[in-house]
Amino acid sequence: MKKLFALAAFLAFANAPMFAQHLGPHSYLGFDRNEYPGDQNVKQLRATFSYSSYWLNNPPGTKVNTWLGKRRTLEAAGFGFVILFNGRFYRTLGNETHAAMLGKADAQAAAKAATREGFPPRSIVFLDQEEGGRLLPEQKAYLFAWVDGISQTGFRAGVYCSGIPAPEKGGVSVITAEDIRQHASGRDITYWVMNDSCPPSPGCQAGEHPPTPGDSEIEFADIWQFAQSPWRRDVAAKCRGYSPDGNCYAQNDGALRQLHLDLNTATSADPSRARGAPRRYPRAVNGRIELP
């Protein structure tokens, strides 16, 4: 009997996914990547991950958005979502007035895209703030105009940004997430922070003691991206679990072995609170009530 039990335990461990979906009482594992992983991989990915990224416009460094039209496929498989809108680089912003105008226009574009893709009102849309360090006045003008604009459309605002200390002159450092929060003037923003340095990141693995967003050392973070593909040699040199080619893969073998991705942990299995089709209500037309 003991031998049978030991064999069963070994088989259960051997066939377990590389990462666990639920990482503890308040954390869930998800993935993000710039390219849609393909319909054929969705079911297998769902066996490991609770939520997926979903881009509303072209991801960084790309000329096409392969995620569009895939919400129903992902939701039918049981995925939650992290909805993303790619923001602008500093060099494109111009002065503060022009930056604010761009932020407002991009917020409108993000809201229209989210609605078109079928995401319900009050979903959280994350602005991808790729550039780290202390934000310049033009960057703040753009970001906060975007936050205000997306909130006015009925969606909620989130920001993806760095959670890594960036050194400045005089021996001081600044963390982008904290810089944004300190200047947010009470705005309601959900924070998705990136810190792939080890520690605090466990690397491309969940391990026996998986992380929570608070383990990122940003206590107000709701999502923590703790592994990136490809790895960044300057900050992740001490990290484990990456493939020899520098990428983090969904599996060591099998159909997903060539699917590189970024790893995230969140306080919710649906960080954007975006599951479910938009509610449709009866409306009055020429004095009559029409049902949807």
LODREN-757658 format. One line per 8 residues: number of its first residue (from 1); for each residue x, y, z of N, C-alpha, C. Coordinates in Angstrom, 3 decimals. Layout:
N
NUM> X:Y:Z:X:Y:Z:X:Y:Z ~ ...
REM end
This chain:
292
1> 0.825:-1.211:0.000:0.000:0.000:0.000:0.861:1.263:0.000 ~ 1.934:1.255:0.807:2.813:2.421:0.862:3.463:2.663:-0.489 ~ 3.846:1.537:-1.181:4.460:1.695:-2.491:3.489:2.285:-3.495 ~ 2.221:1.834:-3.423:1.204:2.360:-4.326:0.967:3.841:-4.067 ~ 0.924:4.211:-2.796:0.708:5.614:-2.448:1.867:6.469:-2.936 ~ 3.092:5.956:-2.746:4.264:6.714:-3.190:4.264:6.882:-4.706 ~ 3.866:5.809:-5.432:3.807:5.892:-6.884:2.765:6.908:-7.332 ~ 1.591:6.900:-6.681:0.531:7.854:-7.036:0.979:9.282:-6.782
9> 1.656:9.497:-5.676:2.138:10.843:-5.359:3.162:11.304:-6.383 ~ 4.058:10.361:-6.797:5.067:10.720:-7.795:4.431:11.088:-9.123 ~ 3.442:10.286:-9.561:2.779:10.558:-10.825:2.040:11.880:-10.789 ~ 1.400:12.185:-9.666:0.678:13.457:-9.548:1.629:14.622:-9.662 ~ 2.799:14.498:-9.036:3.784:15.577:-9.110:4.361:15.694:-10.509 ~ 4.647:14.532:-11.130:5.275:14.550:-12.449:4.381:15.142:-13.505 ~ 3.054:14.982:-13.338:2.119:15.476:-14.335:1.544:16.836:-13.986 ~ 2.003:17.439:-12.911:1.508:18.756:-12.514:2.029:19.798:-13.468
17> 1.283:20.903:-13.682:1.786:21.967:-14.542:3.014:22.617:-13.943 ~ 3.784:23.276:-14.820:5.023:23.907:-14.382:4.757:24.958:-13.310 ~ 3.609:25.627:-13.387:3.237:26.641:-12.417:1.845:26.323:-11.888 ~ 1.548:26.760:-10.677:0.213:26.565:-10.115:-0.630:27.795:-10.391 ~ -1.915:27.591:-10.714:-2.801:28.732:-11.005:-2.975:29.613:-9.785 ~ -3.338:28.975:-8.656:-3.634:29.731:-7.458:-2.410:29.718:-6.562 ~ -1.835:30.867:-6.304:-0.546:30.948:-5.653:-0.640:31.231:-4.168 ~ -1.764:30.994:-3.560:-1.920:31.304:-2.163:-3.276:31.941:-1.931
25> -3.536:32.429:-0.717:-4.864:32.954:-0.405:-5.247:34.202:-1.187 ~ -4.275:34.955:-1.699:-4.607:36.209:-2.371:-3.793:36.420:-3.641 ~ -3.427:35.355:-4.325:-2.626:35.530:-5.532:-2.966:34.482:-6.584 ~ -2.945:34.930:-7.848:-3.288:34.074:-8.978:-2.260:34.287:-10.077 ~ -1.901:33.209:-10.765:-0.883:33.264:-11.804:-1.509:33.571:-13.155 ~ -0.876:34.474:-13.905:-1.331:34.818:-15.251:-0.141:35.047:-16.158 ~ -0.428:35.219:-17.442:0.652:35.473:-18.388:0.301:36.675:-19.253 ~ 1.335:37.279:-19.811:1.129:38.299:-20.836:2.176:38.117:-21.907
33> 1.831:38.508:-23.117:2.761:38.478:-24.246:2.227:39.402:-25.325 ~ 3.098:39.845:-26.209:2.686:40.788:-27.244:1.881:40.127:-28.350 ~ 2.154:38.864:-28.636:1.443:38.140:-29.685:0.424:37.183:-29.074 ~ -0.755:37.130:-29.680:-1.768:36.171:-29.241:-1.190:34.756:-29.354 ~ -1.402:33.907:-28.351:-0.741:32.594:-28.346:-1.305:31.575:-29.313 ~ -2.438:31.882:-29.947:-3.035:30.940:-30.886:-4.187:30.170:-30.260 ~ -5.275:30.032:-30.993:-6.448:29.328:-30.477:-6.102:27.917:-30.022 ~ -5.164:27.272:-30.717:-4.833:25.881:-30.428:-4.139:25.707:-29.082
41> -3.635:26.788:-28.507:-2.916:26.705:-27.231:-3.728:27.182:-26.032 ~ -4.908:27.741:-26.283:-5.671:28.373:-25.215:-6.048:27.382:-24.113 ~ -6.539:26.215:-24.489:-6.978:25.238:-23.498:-5.826:24.800:-22.595 ~ -4.678:24.520:-23.172:-3.527:24.094:-22.372:-3.015:25.213:-21.480 ~ -3.022:26.440:-21.989:-2.599:27.558:-21.159:-3.531:27.751:-19.968 ~ -4.806:27.532:-20.191:-5.786:27.709:-19.097:-5.578:26.680:-17.985 ~ -4.971:25.539:-18.305:-4.690:24.541:-17.278:-3.672:25.053:-16.256 ~ -2.929:26.088:-16.634:-1.901:26.651:-15.758:-2.222:28.055:-15.282
49> -2.789:28.875:-16.166:-2.939:30.298:-15.875:-4.393:30.696:-15.683 ~ -4.618:31.644:-14.768:-5.971:32.121:-14.475:-6.408:33.262:-15.383 ~ -5.463:34.054:-15.857:-5.811:35.232:-16.668:-4.741:35.484:-17.710 ~ -5.134:36.275:-18.688:-4.264:36.583:-19.827:-4.290:38.079:-20.093 ~ -3.215:38.577:-20.672:-3.229:39.954:-21.165:-4.161:40.049:-22.368 ~ -4.565:41.282:-22.690:-5.391:41.512:-23.883:-5.135:42.932:-24.361 ~ -4.455:43.049:-25.511:-4.084:44.361:-26.032:-5.218:44.974:-26.842 ~ -5.440:46.275:-26.627:-6.465:47.011:-27.368:-5.887:47.725:-28.589
57> -4.581:47.947:-28.602:-3.918:48.541:-29.766:-2.612:47.785:-29.993 ~ -1.825:48.222:-30.945:-0.599:47.486:-31.266:0.341:47.454:-30.060 ~ 0.777:46.273:-29.644:1.730:46.173:-28.532:3.067:46.808:-28.893 ~ 3.917:47.061:-27.910:5.214:47.688:-28.181:6.030:46.896:-29.196 ~ 6.612:47.623:-30.154:7.480:47.010:-31.133:6.786:46.214:-32.216 ~ 5.459:46.333:-32.331:4.729:45.585:-33.349:3.971:46.537:-34.268 ~ 3.560:46.026:-35.416:2.787:46.802:-36.374:1.373:46.258:-36.552 ~ 1.034:45.227:-35.790:-0.291:44.626:-35.883:-0.687:44.091:-34.513
65> -1.982:44.085:-34.237:-2.503:43.573:-32.966:-3.234:42.261:-33.223 ~ -2.630:41.152:-32.821:-3.211:39.832:-33.075:-4.224:39.398:-32.020 ~ -4.465:40.230:-31.008:-5.425:39.898:-29.946:-6.856:40.265:-30.315 ~ -7.037:41.170:-31.243:-8.376:41.669:-31.538:-9.295:40.530:-31.987 ~ -10.501:40.535:-31.434:-11.482:39.514:-31.777:-11.348:38.217:-31.009 ~ -10.451:38.163:-30.019:-10.191:36.915:-29.302:-10.788:36.878:-27.890 ~ -11.525:37.913:-27.496:-12.067:37.938:-26.137:-12.978:36.744:-25.874 ~ -13.902:36.460:-26.785:-14.850:35.373:-26.558:-14.149:34.028:-26.442
73> -13.127:33.813:-27.257:-12.381:32.555:-27.202:-11.724:32.380:-25.836 ~ -11.090:33.435:-25.349:-10.415:33.366:-24.060:-11.408:33.239:-22.904 ~ -12.481:33.985:-22.973:-13.463:33.917:-21.897:-14.156:32.554:-21.863 ~ -14.436:31.986:-23.037:-15.063:30.662:-23.094:-14.169:29.598:-22.471 ~ -12.850:29.820:-22.525:-11.905:28.876:-21.919:-11.761:29.094:-20.420 ~ -12.355:30.174:-19.896:-12.310:30.435:-18.464:-11.279:31.454:-18.025 ~ -10.658:32.144:-18.986:-9.650:33.133:-18.626:-10.271:34.409:-18.073 ~ -9.580:34.998:-17.092:-9.790:36.382:-16.742:-8.884:37.239:-17.622
81> -8.914:38.557:-17.410:-8.210:39.455:-18.328:-7.397:40.531:-17.609 ~ -6.316:40.934:-18.277:-5.618:42.181:-17.969:-5.611:42.974:-19.264 ~ -6.473:43.972:-19.357:-6.652:44.739:-20.586:-5.584:45.830:-20.661 ~ -4.924:45.919:-21.819:-3.788:46.822:-21.981:-3.969:47.774:-23.145 ~ -3.515:49.014:-22.944:-3.433:49.990:-24.024:-2.004:50.528:-24.049 ~ -1.352:50.416:-25.188:0.044:50.826:-25.323:0.155:52.353:-25.340 ~ 0.847:52.907:-24.355:1.009:54.358:-24.267:2.121:54.876:-25.155 ~ 2.416:56.159:-25.045:3.372:56.828:-25.938:4.709:57.067:-25.235
89> 5.758:57.113:-26.039:7.079:57.429:-25.526:7.235:58.941:-25.382 ~ 8.144:59.313:-24.490:8.367:60.723:-24.181:8.657:61.555:-25.425 ~ 9.449:61.016:-26.334:9.872:61.790:-27.507:8.717:62.182:-28.425 ~ 7.560:61.554:-28.258:6.410:61.842:-29.124:5.404:62.795:-28.486 ~ 5.648:63.231:-27.251:4.608:63.938:-26.499:4.552:65.438:-26.750 ~ 5.681:66.052:-27.103:5.688:67.508:-27.239:5.631:68.174:-25.878 ~ 5.036:69.376:-25.816:4.952:70.085:-24.528:3.815:69.513:-23.677 ~ 3.648:70.050:-22.455:2.660:69.498:-21.524:1.239:69.612:-22.072
97> 0.925:70.720:-22.718:-0.421:70.900:-23.263:-0.714:69.871:-24.342 ~ 0.239:69.687:-25.225:0.056:68.706:-26.302:0.013:67.290:-25.732 ~ 0.833:67.013:-24.721:0.839:65.696:-24.094:-0.516:65.378:-23.474 ~ -1.121:66.366:-22.815:-2.439:66.164:-22.211:-3.505:65.910:-23.270 ~ -3.410:66.614:-24.400:-4.352:66.393:-25.496:-4.218:64.966:-26.040 ~ -2.984:64.486:-26.173:-2.760:63.119:-26.641:-3.301:62.100:-25.642 ~ -3.094:62.375:-24.352:-3.600:61.472:-23.327:-5.110:61.345:-23.367 ~ -5.795:62.471:-23.542:-7.254:62.459:-23.620:-7.726:61.718:-24.862
105> -7.072:61.961:-25.999:-7.455:61.293:-27.245:-7.201:59.790:-27.160 ~ -6.079:59.391:-26.557:-5.774:57.966:-26.427:-6.741:57.275:-25.472 ~ -7.202:57.985:-24.462:-8.194:57.408:-23.555:-9.498:57.122:-24.294 ~ -9.908:58.035:-25.164:-11.109:57.810:-25.965:-10.925:56.612:-26.890 ~ -9.729:56.509:-27.493:-9.448:55.383:-28.377:-9.462:54.063:-27.612 ~ -8.915:54.071:-26.396:-8.893:52.862:-25.575:-10.304:52.429:-25.192 ~ -11.139:53.399:-24.816:-12.508:53.078:-24.428:-13.306:52.521:-25.603 ~ -13.137:53.114:-26.775:-13.845:52.626:-27.958:-13.397:51.216:-28.309
113> -12.102:50.953:-28.211:-11.596:49.625:-28.523:-12.089:48.598:-27.514 ~ -12.096:48.953:-26.232:-12.576:48.030:-25.200:-14.045:47.698:-25.405 ~ -14.836:48.707:-25.744:-16.261:48.486:-26.010:-16.454:47.621:-27.248 ~ -15.700:47.910:-28.276:-15.787:47.144:-29.517:-15.414:45.670:-29.304 ~ -14.471:45.419:-28.415:-14.057:44.050:-28.123:-15.005:43.339:-27.163 ~ -15.996:44.059:-26.654:-17.009:43.433:-25.820:-16.752:43.459:-24.334 ~ -15.807:44.288:-23.878:-15.552:44.367:-22.444:-16.586:45.268:-21.774 ~ -17.079:44.866:-20.611:-18.159:45.612:-19.970:-17.674:46.907:-19.318
121> -18.574:47.861:-19.133:-18.225:49.073:-18.391:-17.672:48.725:-17.012 ~ -16.827:49.588:-16.498:-16.164:49.431:-15.199:-15.007:48.454:-15.246 ~ -14.731:47.863:-16.423:-13.506:47.079:-16.556:-12.299:47.997:-16.366 ~ -11.206:47.456:-15.840:-9.989:48.233:-15.632:-9.105:48.099:-16.869 ~ -8.762:49.230:-17.463:-7.884:49.256:-18.626:-6.538:49.824:-18.173 ~ -5.462:49.084:-18.450:-4.131:49.476:-18.003:-3.380:50.198:-19.119 ~ -2.866:51.378:-18.803:-1.993:52.100:-19.710:-0.583:51.547:-19.566 ~ 0.026:51.130:-20.652:1.382:50.596:-20.636:2.380:51.748:-20.649
129> 2.947:52.045:-19.485:3.959:53.087:-19.343:5.321:52.407:-19.386 ~ 5.898:52.305:-20.583:7.120:51.524:-20.776:8.355:52.191:-20.179 ~ 8.422:53.516:-20.238:9.618:54.207:-19.766:9.566:54.377:-18.251 ~ 10.688:54.014:-17.598:10.726:54.044:-16.144:11.464:55.240:-15.591 ~ 11.749:55.176:-14.300:12.387:56.287:-13.612:11.375:57.340:-13.217 ~ 11.857:58.518:-12.834:10.976:59.621:-12.467:10.349:60.205:-13.727 ~ 9.033:60.265:-13.774:8.371:60.773:-14.968:8.576:62.280:-15.094 ~ 8.827:62.716:-16.307:8.968:64.143:-16.595:7.590:64.797:-16.654
137> 7.527:66.123:-16.552:6.218:66.800:-16.540:5.340:66.431:-17.731 ~ 5.928:66.289:-18.905:5.143:65.944:-20.092:4.574:64.527:-19.972 ~ 5.351:63.625:-19.396:4.868:62.255:-19.205:3.723:62.210:-18.195 ~ 3.851:62.982:-17.136:2.768:63.032:-16.151:1.507:63.641:-16.763 ~ 1.679:64.678:-17.566:0.520:65.314:-18.198:-0.215:64.313:-19.082 ~ 0.529:63.539:-19.857:-0.087:62.524:-20.719:-0.778:61.448:-19.896 ~ -0.056:60.904:-18.919:-0.589:59.784:-18.145:-1.851:60.174:-17.369 ~ -1.816:61.296:-16.691:-2.980:61.666:-15.871:-4.162:62.126:-16.739
145> -3.890:62.700:-17.903:-4.983:63.017:-18.830:-5.626:61.723:-19.330 ~ -4.803:60.709:-19.558:-5.338:59.401:-19.975:-6.174:58.798:-18.850 ~ -5.659:58.830:-17.637:-6.395:58.289:-16.485:-7.744:58.983:-16.331 ~ -7.741:60.312:-16.392:-8.999:61.064:-16.265:-9.933:60.738:-17.420 ~ -9.372:60.655:-18.621:-10.199:60.401:-19.793:-10.849:59.034:-19.777 ~ -10.100:58.002:-19.427:-10.666:56.650:-19.420:-11.714:56.524:-18.324 ~ -11.501:57.211:-17.204:-12.473:57.167:-16.103:-13.783:57.835:-16.505 ~ -13.696:58.878:-17.308:-14.898:59.596:-17.746:-15.723:58.789:-18.739
153> -15.137:57.767:-19.348:-15.878:56.946:-20.308:-16.656:55.815:-19.649 ~ -16.463:55.624:-18.349:-17.157:54.536:-17.661:-16.280:53.333:-17.378 ~ -15.039:53.355:-17.914:-14.076:52.327:-17.552:-13.242:52.821:-16.374 ~ -12.447:51.930:-15.809:-11.570:52.305:-14.712:-10.117:52.260:-15.161 ~ -9.280:53.045:-14.479:-7.901:53.242:-14.927:-6.917:52.383:-14.153 ~ -5.988:51.805:-14.903:-4.846:51.117:-14.325:-3.591:51.560:-15.060 ~ -2.444:51.325:-14.448:-1.160:51.664:-15.066:-0.193:50.503:-14.881 ~ 0.432:50.098:-15.989:1.552:49.158:-15.939:2.827:49.983:-15.952
161> 3.691:49.781:-14.963:4.886:50.604:-14.858:5.953:49.872:-14.056 ~ 7.124:50.461:-14.019:8.252:49.848:-13.324:8.086:49.918:-11.808 ~ 8.504:48.821:-11.154:8.570:48.786:-9.703:10.010:48.648:-9.223 ~ 10.971:48.951:-10.115:12.387:48.812:-9.806:12.983:50.177:-9.481 ~ 13.768:50.286:-8.409:14.413:51.565:-8.100:15.354:51.994:-9.225 ~ 15.180:53.229:-9.693:16.037:53.780:-10.735:16.968:54.810:-10.091 ~ 18.278:54.629:-10.194:19.213:55.549:-9.538:19.198:56.934:-10.176 ~ 19.347:57.942:-9.327:19.469:59.325:-9.778:20.733:59.933:-9.181
169> 21.021:61.159:-9.558:22.190:61.835:-9.023:22.034:62.049:-7.524 ~ 23.158:62.074:-6.842:23.124:62.324:-5.403:22.884:61.080:-4.579 ~ 22.955:59.914:-5.204:22.796:58.678:-4.462:21.360:58.320:-4.111 ~ 20.377:59.005:-4.719:18.979:58.686:-4.453:18.438:57.838:-5.607 ~ 17.290:57.248:-5.386:16.639:56.460:-6.429:15.143:56.726:-6.392 ~ 14.467:56.415:-7.497:13.029:56.625:-7.583:12.403:55.405:-8.240 ~ 11.222:55.026:-7.754:10.457:53.924:-8.333:9.266:54.528:-9.072 ~ 9.102:54.186:-10.325:8.079:54.817:-11.164:6.690:54.688:-10.552
177> 6.338:53.505:-10.064:5.005:53.299:-9.483:4.763:54.249:-8.316 ~ 5.771:54.427:-7.458:5.621:55.327:-6.318:5.575:56.776:-6.778 ~ 6.347:57.104:-7.798:6.339:58.467:-8.334:4.955:58.819:-8.882 ~ 4.354:57.889:-9.612:3.010:58.129:-10.158:2.002:58.285:-9.023 ~ 2.056:57.392:-8.061:1.082:57.421:-6.959:1.198:58.706:-6.139 ~ 2.422:59.168:-5.925:2.627:60.384:-5.126:2.089:61.625:-5.815 ~ 1.972:61.603:-7.140:1.500:62.769:-7.889:0.099:62.569:-8.475 ~ -0.583:61.508:-8.050:-1.880:61.172:-8.640:-3.035:62.010:-8.103
185> -2.784:62.796:-7.054:-3.812:63.696:-6.492:-5.110:62.956:-6.175 ~ -4.976:61.767:-5.601:-6.153:61.032:-5.159:-6.872:60.258:-6.248 ~ -6.351:60.247:-7.469:-6.993:59.496:-8.547:-7.026:58.009:-8.218 ~ -8.098:57.353:-8.634:-8.264:55.926:-8.401:-7.546:55.166:-9.515 ~ -6.376:54.634:-9.214:-5.549:53.938:-10.199:-5.173:52.564:-9.644 ~ -5.309:51.534:-10.462:-4.847:50.198:-10.116:-3.453:50.012:-10.694 ~ -2.537:49.475:-9.882:-1.140:49.409:-10.283:-0.713:47.979:-10.607 ~ -0.120:47.856:-11.797:0.516:46.624:-12.258:1.993:46.950:-12.377
193> 2.809:46.397:-11.494:4.224:46.761:-11.449:5.088:45.664:-12.047 ~ 6.201:46.068:-12.612:7.179:45.154:-13.192:8.457:45.209:-12.370 ~ 8.872:44.045:-11.879:10.176:43.926:-11.233:10.655:42.499:-11.439 ~ 11.566:42.322:-12.389:12.059:40.996:-12.737:13.452:40.722:-12.181 ~ 13.911:41.575:-11.258:15.211:41.344:-10.640:15.066:40.326:-9.513 ~ 16.104:39.535:-9.304:16.083:38.472:-8.290:17.131:38.736:-7.215 ~ 16.728:38.862:-5.942:15.343:39.010:-5.504:14.829:40.420:-5.831 ~ 13.515:40.668:-5.671:12.488:39.838:-5.043:11.870:38.771:-5.942
201> 12.081:38.857:-7.271:11.455:37.891:-8.169:12.008:36.490:-7.936 ~ 11.156:35.465:-8.057:11.651:34.093:-7.989:12.212:33.616:-9.325 ~ 12.172:34.473:-10.350:12.598:34.075:-11.677:11.468:33.445:-12.458 ~ 11.824:32.673:-13.453:10.819:32.022:-14.308:10.334:30.749:-13.648 ~ 9.678:30.898:-12.503:9.164:29.769:-11.748:8.280:30.292:-10.631 ~ 7.359:29.434:-10.190:6.525:29.786:-9.049:7.159:29.283:-7.764 ~ 7.761:28.096:-7.805:8.462:27.570:-6.645:7.522:27.077:-5.555 ~ 8.104:26.564:-4.484:7.316:26.058:-3.362:6.690:27.197:-2.572
209> 7.278:28.361:-2.637:6.749:29.530:-1.919:6.505:30.627:-2.945 ~ 5.414:30.526:-3.682:5.144:31.456:-4.790:4.895:32.883:-4.302 ~ 5.101:33.851:-5.177:4.993:35.251:-4.767:3.561:35.753:-4.715 ~ 3.385:36.838:-4.022:2.155:37.616:-4.061:2.521:38.991:-4.597 ~ 1.565:39.772:-5.067:1.917:41.115:-5.552:2.685:41.950:-4.534 ~ 2.366:41.792:-3.261:3.072:42.540:-2.230:4.529:42.158:-2.096 ~ 4.871:40.950:-2.536:6.267:40.520:-2.488:7.145:41.294:-3.460 ~ 6.514:42.054:-4.355:7.273:42.888:-5.293:7.958:44.051:-4.594
217> 7.637:44.252:-3.318:8.115:45.366:-2.496:7.371:46.660:-2.809 ~ 6.300:46.549:-3.615:5.370:47.663:-3.823:4.055:47.235:-3.183 ~ 3.807:47.698:-1.982:2.706:47.156:-1.179:1.332:47.450:-1.761 ~ 1.213:48.474:-2.606:-0.097:48.820:-3.156:-0.338:48.179:-4.526 ~ 0.575:47.333:-4.978:0.417:46.699:-6.290:-0.679:45.636:-6.252 ~ -1.499:45.588:-7.302:-2.501:44.537:-7.470:-2.006:43.436:-8.400 ~ -1.040:43.754:-9.253:-0.438:42.772:-10.161:1.071:42.995:-10.154 ~ 1.804:41.887:-10.207:3.262:41.966:-10.277:3.743:41.094:-11.424
225> 4.410:41.715:-12.396:5.085:40.968:-13.452:6.483:40.644:-12.948 ~ 6.732:39.355:-12.681:7.994:38.985:-12.051:8.962:38.244:-12.972 ~ 8.544:37.954:-14.199:9.453:37.340:-15.176:9.096:37.856:-16.559 ~ 10.121:38.150:-17.358:9.928:38.664:-18.710:10.641:37.776:-19.733 ~ 10.122:37.808:-20.945:10.782:37.141:-22.071:11.096:38.172:-23.156 ~ 12.352:38.268:-23.598:13.499:37.570:-23.008:13.935:38.228:-21.708 ~ 14.741:37.487:-20.938:15.206:38.051:-19.673:16.126:39.229:-19.923 ~ 16.156:40.121:-18.962:17.017:41.303:-19.066:18.288:41.024:-18.258
233> 19.365:40.834:-18.980:20.608:40.382:-18.353:21.104:41.342:-17.275 ~ 20.824:42.634:-17.446:21.354:43.614:-16.492:20.678:43.537:-15.135 ~ 19.430:43.042:-15.079:18.725:42.987:-13.793:18.355:41.573:-13.373 ~ 18.289:40.637:-14.320:17.812:39.283:-14.008:18.910:38.238:-14.061 ~ 20.152:38.660:-13.939:21.274:37.725:-14.068:21.260:36.648:-12.992 ~ 20.685:36.933:-11.833:20.661:35.960:-10.734:19.391:35.113:-10.725 ~ 18.541:35.290:-11.741:17.247:34.604:-11.756:17.370:33.192:-12.304 ~ 16.504:32.308:-11.813:16.487:30.919:-12.231:15.272:30.622:-13.099
241> 15.334:29.496:-13.780:14.178:28.984:-14.499:14.090:29.384:-15.957 ~ 14.910:30.334:-16.392:14.866:30.762:-17.786:15.532:29.718:-18.687 ~ 15.059:29.658:-19.921:15.654:28.780:-20.910:17.035:29.310:-21.300 ~ 17.920:28.438:-21.817:19.236:28.911:-22.263:19.181:30.041:-23.288 ~ 18.060:30.143:-24.030:17.951:31.236:-25.004:17.468:32.538:-24.363 ~ 17.259:32.514:-23.028:16.884:33.728:-22.314:15.407:33.962:-22.157 ~ 14.579:33.063:-22.677:13.135:33.229:-22.586:12.537:32.406:-21.449 ~ 11.339:32.799:-21.037:10.559:32.061:-20.052:9.438:31.364:-20.820
249> 9.381:30.039:-20.740:8.415:29.272:-21.518:7.306:28.712:-20.636 ~ 6.141:28.507:-21.260:4.978:28.012:-20.530:5.212:26.603:-20.000 ~ 5.975:25.782:-20.734:6.280:24.426:-20.311:7.693:24.062:-20.745 ~ 8.281:23.117:-20.015:9.599:22.634:-20.406:9.529:21.677:-21.581 ~ 8.383:21.044:-21.763:8.202:20.135:-22.889:6.743:20.188:-23.315 ~ 6.396:19.429:-24.345:5.019:19.420:-24.815:4.747:20.530:-25.811 ~ 3.440:20.707:-26.096:3.030:21.621:-27.169:3.386:23.072:-26.876 ~ 3.518:23.433:-25.609:3.751:24.829:-25.248:5.228:25.142:-25.024
257> 6.112:24.224:-25.361:7.521:24.414:-25.016:8.167:25.567:-25.777 ~ 7.576:25.984:-26.900:8.139:27.088:-27.673:7.349:28.382:-27.498 ~ 6.449:28.417:-26.516:5.605:29.592:-26.311:6.184:30.426:-25.171 ~ 6.989:31.420:-25.520:7.585:32.268:-24.486:6.578:33.314:-24.026 ~ 6.703:33.712:-22.756:5.736:34.639:-22.173:6.337:35.347:-20.970 ~ 5.568:36.299:-20.423:5.905:36.958:-19.168:4.985:36.403:-18.088 ~ 5.483:36.304:-16.859:4.704:35.751:-15.751:4.255:36.855:-14.807 ~ 3.027:36.708:-14.310:2.434:37.691:-13.405:1.717:37.002:-12.262
265> 1.657:37.678:-11.138:0.834:37.252:-10.025:-0.089:38.414:-9.659 ~ -1.347:38.097:-9.322:-2.338:39.146:-9.063:-3.214:38.770:-7.875 ~ -3.900:39.757:-7.353:-4.800:39.533:-6.228:-6.157:39.008:-6.672 ~ -6.383:38.910:-7.984:-7.655:38.446:-8.533:-7.387:37.545:-9.730 ~ -8.288:36.585:-9.961:-8.198:35.741:-11.155:-8.678:36.479:-12.397 ~ -9.220:37.671:-12.205:-9.674:38.517:-13.319:-9.287:39.955:-12.990 ~ -7.996:40.296:-13.110:-7.503:41.583:-12.615:-8.192:42.805:-13.204 ~ -8.661:42.726:-14.453:-9.365:43.863:-15.048:-10.852:43.870:-14.717
273> -11.311:42.865:-13.963:-12.747:42.739:-13.626:-13.581:42.815:-14.900 ~ -13.166:42.028:-15.904:-13.690:42.198:-17.266:-14.443:40.988:-17.797 ~ -14.629:39.966:-16.993:-15.360:38.808:-17.491:-16.855:39.121:-17.583 ~ -17.501:38.526:-18.558:-18.930:38.734:-18.727:-19.223:39.738:-19.806 ~ -20.243:39.469:-20.590:-20.637:40.375:-21.668:-21.249:41.640:-21.097 ~ -21.154:42.753:-21.807:-21.771:43.996:-21.346:-23.270:43.819:-21.117 ~ -23.761:44.400:-20.061:-25.196:44.349:-19.804:-25.944:45.251:-20.780 ~ -27.068:44.763:-21.242:-27.889:45.549:-22.161:-29.251:45.770:-21.501
281> -29.681:46.999:-21.444:-30.911:47.357:-20.746:-31.989:47.794:-21.742 ~ -33.258:47.642:-21.353:-34.330:48.174:-22.203:-34.147:49.681:-22.402 ~ -34.575:50.174:-23.562:-34.439:51.597:-23.834:-35.737:52.140:-24.413 ~ -35.925:53.434:-24.206:-37.133:54.090:-24.708:-36.865:54.643:-26.100 ~ -37.697:54.289:-27.082:-37.577:54.769:-28.451:-38.948:55.257:-28.910 ~ -39.066:56.579:-29.137:-40.337:57.185:-29.577:-41.485:56.824:-28.637 ~ -41.174:56.876:-27.358:-42.220:56.636:-26.360:-42.511:55.170:-26.087 ~ -41.809:54.276:-26.761:-42.020:52.844:-26.547:-40.775:52.219:-25.942
289> -40.948:51.148:-25.181:-39.833:50.441:-24.583:-39.423:49.304:-25.518 ~ -38.130:49.350:-25.916:-37.583:48.277:-26.746:-36.675:47.394:-25.916 ~ -36.867:46.102:-26.029:-36.008:45.149:-25.321:-34.780:44.842:-26.155 ~ -33.618:44.623:-25.505:-32.394:44.330:-26.259:-32.438:42.962:-26.908
REM end
